[in-house]
Amino acid sequence: MAKEGNITVRIDNETKEKAEMIFSALGTNRSNVIQMLYRYVIINGGLPFDVKLPKETLDSVINIETGKGLHKAKSVNDLFEALDK
């Protein structure tokens, strides 16, 4: 299959360097790893690891979106007073 697609990714240098050292030790490179990831996603219909929010975070997001348990403050001082209770 001809390789025509390009992917550009911005990543911090430390993460890139550490990952590429591992790729090298495994005898591969970032291009091959990305191709493997894409093939895995296609074959298995998903990522090779769980991507989910912890229950507490998910509950907080739902509460924020629904307005449940939120405190409305008229001022910063009112907010800090409510937080101190």
Backbone torsions as a table, in degrees:
resi	resn	phi	psi	omega
1	MET	NA	130.6	-179.7
2	ALA	-67.9	140.2	-179.9
3	LYS	-98.3	104.4	-176.2
4	GLU	-114.7	-24.3	-174.7
5	GLY	-80.9	148.0	176.3
6	ASN	-121.6	146.2	175.4
7	ILE	-128.3	131.5	175.7
8	THR	-115.6	126.4	-177.8
9	VAL	-129.3	136.2	175.0
10	ARG	-102.7	128.6	-177.6
11	ILE	-147.0	150.8	-178.9
12	ASP	-68.5	149.4	-174.1
13	ASN	-60.0	-40.1	-177.4
14	GLU	-62.7	-46.3	178.8
15	THR	-61.9	-44.8	-179.4
16	LYS	-60.1	-48.5	-177.5
17	GLU	-64.4	-44.0	179.7
18	LYS	-63.4	-44.5	179.8
19	ALA	-64.8	-41.9	-178.4
20	GLU	-67.8	-29.6	173.5
21	MET	-64.2	-40.8	178.1
22	ILE	-67.1	-44.2	178.0
23	PHE	-56.5	-44.8	-179.8
24	SER	-61.4	-44.0	179.0
25	ALA	-62.8	-28.6	178.2
26	LEU	-86.3	-3.1	179.3
27	GLY	78.0	28.7	-179.9
28	THR	-136.0	-171.0	179.3
29	ASN	-144.0	173.6	-174.8
30	ARG	-61.2	-36.2	179.1
31	SER	-61.6	-46.5	178.5
32	ASN	-63.7	-40.0	-179.7
33	VAL	-63.2	-43.0	179.0
34	ILE	-64.5	-41.3	177.0
35	GLN	-62.5	-40.8	177.9
36	MET	-63.0	-43.0	179.2
37	LEU	-59.9	-48.8	-179.5
38	TYR	-61.0	-42.4	179.0
39	ARG	-64.6	-40.9	178.1
40	TYR	-60.2	-46.1	-179.9
41	VAL	-58.7	-43.1	-179.8
42	ILE	-66.8	-49.1	-176.4
43	ILE	-64.5	-43.4	-173.7
44	ASN	-99.5	-4.9	178.6
45	GLY	67.5	28.4	-180.0
46	GLY	179.8	-176.7	-179.6
47	LEU	-82.1	158.0	-179.4
48	PRO	-80.2	14.3	179.2
49	PHE	-154.9	157.1	179.0
50	ASP	-71.6	136.2	174.2
51	VAL	-121.2	102.2	-179.1
52	LYS	-153.5	158.6	177.9
53	LEU	-87.2	144.6	171.6
54	PRO	-59.2	148.8	-176.8
55	LYS	-53.1	-42.7	-178.7
56	GLU	-61.9	-40.7	179.6
57	THR	-67.8	-44.3	179.4
58	LEU	-61.5	-43.9	177.4
59	ASP	-60.2	-41.7	179.3
60	SER	-63.9	-42.7	179.3
61	VAL	-62.6	-44.8	179.3
62	ILE	-62.3	-44.5	179.2
63	ASN	-61.2	-40.6	179.0
64	ILE	-65.0	-45.0	-177.9
65	GLU	-67.2	-31.9	180.0
66	THR	-92.9	-10.8	-179.4
67	GLY	81.5	7.1	-177.7
68	LYS	-71.3	129.3	175.2
69	GLY	73.6	10.2	179.7
70	LEU	-84.5	147.5	177.3
71	HIS	-110.6	127.9	176.4
72	LYS	-98.1	128.2	-179.5
73	ALA	-113.2	143.6	179.0
74	LYS	-81.8	-21.0	-179.5
75	SER	-153.7	169.4	177.2
76	VAL	-63.1	-39.4	178.7
77	ASN	-61.7	-43.0	177.1
78	ASP	-60.7	-39.2	179.9
79	LEU	-63.8	-46.5	-179.3
80	PHE	-66.3	-35.3	176.4
81	GLU	-63.9	-41.5	179.0
82	ALA	-66.6	-36.8	-179.8
83	LEU	-70.2	-29.3	-179.7
84	ASP	-75.3	-16.2	-177.8
85	LYS	-74.8	NA	NA
